[in-house]
Amino acid sequence: MKKHINKRLIYTIGLMLIDFVVLFGICICGFLIKYDSNSLDAIHTEFIVSALIVSASKVLIAALFKTYHMLWMYSIRRNLAKLIGISLGIDAIYLAISTIPVVGSYTGMRATIFLTIILLEFAYLVISRFGISVYFNRYYKQKEKPSNLVSTLIVGAGSAGAMVLNEIGNKPEYGYKIVGFVDDSKDKIGQIINNVKVYGPIADINEIAKKLNAKKVIIAIPSVGLARLKDITNLIDYKNLEVEILPDKAKLLQNDLTSTIRKVEIADLLGRSEIKLDKSRLNEFLNDKVVLVTGGGGSIGSEIARQVLDYKPKKLIIFDIYENTTYELKTNLDIKYKNSEYKPEYIALIGSVRDEGRLDEIFSEYKPNIVFHAAAHKHVPLMEDSPYEAIKNNIKGTYNVAKMADRYGVDKMVLISTDKAVRPTNVMGATKRFCEMIVEAWNKKSSHTKYSMVRFGNVLGSNGSVIPLFRRQIEAGGPVTVTSDEITRFFMTIPEACGLVIESGAYAEGGEKFILDMGEPVKIIDLAKNMIKLSGLELGKDIDIEITGLRPGEKLYEELLLKTSHATKTQNDKIYVEKGIHPFDLEKIEEIINHLCEIGHDNKAVLEYLKELEIIKRG
């Protein structure tokens, strides 16, 4: 405390002395400017005494008014006004005195000199006080900056990068300290943007980060192609750098920076192309409709439910057997729409698609116009050991939902299928293939309901995906287990897949098998390596990958289309359509279901019967 007081006292005395010397010098300069600079002998003793008195009076009175007391901590304009007022007041007094013949001869001051002195004093006070203010503001701002700011590089020295700097570089609450830009443009490298230097090229980003001691990277190139984005993200050393991305410039322009900057995800490293939806068609399809989503608490069903609400349905019914995830979804929706002008109507109901009576209650009470059937058992190895559960839930459950859709006049029912239904080699795939047959049979029989199905591969981060498994294994320190170094799968993000599922329903006219364009297949071992990299770990040093061998019923490669020559594109180039084959009529479907339920507890008999029907393809 004493040290702080001493510093303040030294500053105050020092500034008073500087003011006194400068103000005295201004008086002398005023005389010299008015007369000849060589007329120093014209400066009488009386004038010097008067200048000393005037300067000392201004400083002392300014001190009495406390204008020197921590000037930089108060309003600069208010203190400056005080100083100028004091200075002008004293000048006016001495000007008045100098006009008195007797006194004036003593003061040696002349009215003709005063205007010059006043102008010089004004310039000095303004420049010095604003200079002091700027200095101390910067000093205290720097002093008050949190010590935990993360040194950050911005990739992209364009308009988006500059906006990121302006938005977060001056706001310590965001936790960033921008230490440089990185760009490939030769015209930009070496330039300065708002006191931040541009380095390059991007290929040297790890060396640049090391040189500047950066710990974080923000990729701020919204217009970059996905292939280039993939290249950039693959360049970065995730062990030493945390990586974030600014994918949407529009949100930044709307001052929504905090919700726009996000961490780089595994999908960014896959380089998937952007998926566009027909918003007007979806609005026409869903607006003011009662929509039922079975399996609505699951990863796919919950995202379908969230996206459906964007198109303002009359009512949304979320139906699921698992209460925890269903409750979580309902709670999240309550929070999301609590302060929103739009207040959608939705309800979460617990029950099983295996329970025909429960389904009948829901369909009769709410009379849905559209049904998305996502409820199913999906884990391949588990269904290999419990085929009867797959039969009850997948096959019998789908039959029950399709039956209720016909009974209560649903406009459209969309079955969520899987790539594992193509030439299935496992129980789960076989049951989903049979679900497709059920939907095809009901579409053939029903006079009003349009039944369709959507077939797609793995979705990143879903409950049945390898992503959560790999994440848990990485957190546990490994090893990360991959069944084969040659195994590949198609991948899509959950929002992408669900958006295309909904749009497929809008296209449906009855009996279609929609197949989503999943892009290029991805090697599972490459996916594992990318996840290890994103976690900031080094393969072979921090964590290992273990090849465990294919599991029962598992394929090396998944297929999406039975006969690609039979598939045609819809208006969305990510959605293909293939007409159903109608292998069984509804009567035969019911006969098969009944027999499966009779033999369901005999795993061997179930497998033999599915092979006999040529639904499952394995020895």
Disulfide bonds with the S-S distance in Angstrom:
none
